[in-house]
Amino acid sequence: MFENKNDPLAPKHVFITRVVFSFLTSLLVVAVSLGLGTWGYHVFGELAWIDSLLNAAMILAGMGPVDPLTSVGGKLFATFYCLFSGIVFLTLMAIMLAPIYHRFLHNFHFSDGDDAGDL
């Protein structure tokens, strides 16, 4: 997906395309994670759909649950969904920062006289 360190620095439109693609990929991951959480809270936590959506969004955003869970299945689901959400957060940061970090490192490898300075 990215150029090798011996290749010239990619043009800005390629870099912008990579950033937009990373952002859209992150949105897709968030949408799937939110859908999974909503479904799980509804099925295992026995909450209404809107309450399930609220709980899933709050956990995914790192804020914490809203409704107390009474069933064992709901509590187990919430436990694993919280762990899953933490991993999703780290993954999203990696996806979104990868093109920026790569461009910075790629530009860093150029000598002073080459195409450096085109961040």
Backbone torsions as a table, in degrees:
resi	resn	phi	psi	omega
1	MET	NA	-36.7	-179.2
2	PHE	-106.6	159.2	179.5
3	GLU	-77.0	157.2	178.2
4	ASN	-72.2	161.0	-178.8
5	LYS	-66.8	-20.4	177.8
6	ASN	-85.8	-13.8	178.2
7	ASP	-78.8	156.2	176.4
8	PRO	-67.8	159.9	179.0
9	LEU	-62.3	134.0	-178.8
10	ALA	-65.6	148.1	177.5
11	PRO	-61.5	160.6	-176.8
12	LYS	-60.7	-36.4	-179.1
13	HIS	-65.9	-32.5	176.1
14	VAL	-68.6	-42.3	177.8
15	PHE	-61.9	-45.3	179.4
16	ILE	-62.8	-40.1	177.6
17	THR	-61.5	-41.0	178.2
18	ARG	-64.3	-41.4	179.5
19	VAL	-65.0	-44.1	179.0
20	VAL	-64.0	-42.7	177.9
21	PHE	-61.3	-41.4	177.9
22	SER	-63.4	-41.3	178.9
23	PHE	-64.4	-44.4	179.4
24	LEU	-66.1	-36.8	175.7
25	THR	-63.3	-40.9	177.7
26	SER	-63.6	-40.8	177.2
27	LEU	-62.2	-39.2	178.1
28	LEU	-64.0	-43.7	178.9
29	VAL	-62.6	-41.2	178.3
30	VAL	-64.2	-44.0	-179.4
31	ALA	-62.5	-44.3	179.2
32	VAL	-65.9	-42.9	179.2
33	SER	-64.1	-40.6	178.4
34	LEU	-66.6	-40.2	176.8
35	GLY	-63.7	-42.8	178.1
36	LEU	-63.0	-44.0	179.4
37	GLY	-65.6	-41.6	178.5
38	THR	-61.7	-46.1	178.8
39	TRP	-61.9	-44.4	-178.4
40	GLY	-64.4	-43.3	178.4
41	TYR	-65.6	-34.0	179.0
42	HIS	-70.6	-46.1	-175.8
43	VAL	-76.6	-51.6	-174.0
44	PHE	-88.1	-33.5	-179.3
45	GLY	-89.3	-7.7	178.3
46	GLU	56.2	40.7	177.9
47	LEU	-102.1	158.3	174.1
48	ALA	-64.7	159.4	-177.4
49	TRP	-57.1	-44.0	-177.3
50	ILE	-68.2	-37.4	176.6
51	ASP	-69.6	-35.3	176.1
52	SER	-64.0	-43.1	177.7
53	LEU	-62.5	-43.8	179.1
54	LEU	-61.8	-47.0	179.5
55	ASN	-63.3	-43.8	179.7
56	ALA	-63.1	-42.1	179.8
57	ALA	-65.8	-40.6	-179.1
58	MET	-67.9	-40.4	177.7
59	ILE	-67.4	-45.0	-178.5
60	LEU	-62.8	-32.9	179.2
61	ALA	-83.3	-6.0	178.3
62	GLY	85.5	15.6	-176.6
63	MET	-89.6	-30.7	-178.9
64	GLY	112.4	164.9	-176.9
65	PRO	-72.1	157.4	179.3
66	VAL	-104.2	-50.1	-176.6
67	ASP	-96.9	137.7	175.1
68	PRO	-71.9	140.6	179.0
69	LEU	-98.9	137.1	-177.6
70	THR	-108.3	-24.6	-177.6
71	SER	-87.5	151.5	177.7
72	VAL	-63.9	-42.7	178.5
73	GLY	-60.1	-41.2	178.3
74	GLY	-64.4	-40.6	179.4
75	LYS	-67.6	-40.4	177.1
76	LEU	-65.4	-43.2	177.7
77	PHE	-60.6	-45.5	-179.3
78	ALA	-60.6	-37.9	178.6
79	THR	-61.0	-50.8	-177.6
80	PHE	-72.2	-31.8	177.8
81	TYR	-68.7	-35.1	176.4
82	CYS	-64.3	-44.8	177.9
83	LEU	-63.8	-43.1	177.4
84	PHE	-59.6	-41.8	-178.4
85	SER	-64.8	-36.5	176.5
86	GLY	-63.9	-41.4	178.2
87	ILE	-67.8	-39.3	177.7
88	VAL	-61.3	-41.5	179.0
89	PHE	-59.4	-47.0	179.5
90	LEU	-64.2	-39.6	178.5
91	THR	-64.4	-42.0	179.3
92	LEU	-63.8	-38.7	177.9
93	MET	-63.2	-41.4	178.7
94	ALA	-65.2	-41.9	-179.5
95	ILE	-64.2	-44.4	-175.0
96	MET	-75.3	-32.8	-177.4
97	LEU	-89.7	-13.7	-176.0
98	ALA	-56.4	-49.1	-178.9
99	PRO	-66.9	-34.2	-179.8
100	ILE	-69.9	-46.2	179.8
101	TYR	-64.4	-41.4	179.0
102	HIS	-62.6	-43.3	-179.7
103	ARG	-64.6	-40.5	177.9
104	PHE	-61.3	-48.7	-179.6
105	LEU	-66.7	-38.1	179.2
106	HIS	-63.7	-43.3	178.4
107	ASN	-66.7	-34.0	-179.1
108	PHE	-65.2	-30.5	-177.4
109	HIS	-76.6	-14.7	178.9
110	PHE	-72.5	148.1	174.0
111	SER	-77.3	173.4	-175.2
112	ASP	-60.8	-31.9	-175.7
113	GLY	-87.5	-10.1	-176.4
114	ASP	-84.3	-156.2	-175.3
115	ASP	-76.6	25.4	-177.5
116	ALA	-67.3	157.0	176.2
117	GLY	90.4	6.3	-178.1
118	ASP	-104.0	51.9	179.1
119	LEU	-75.3	NA	NA
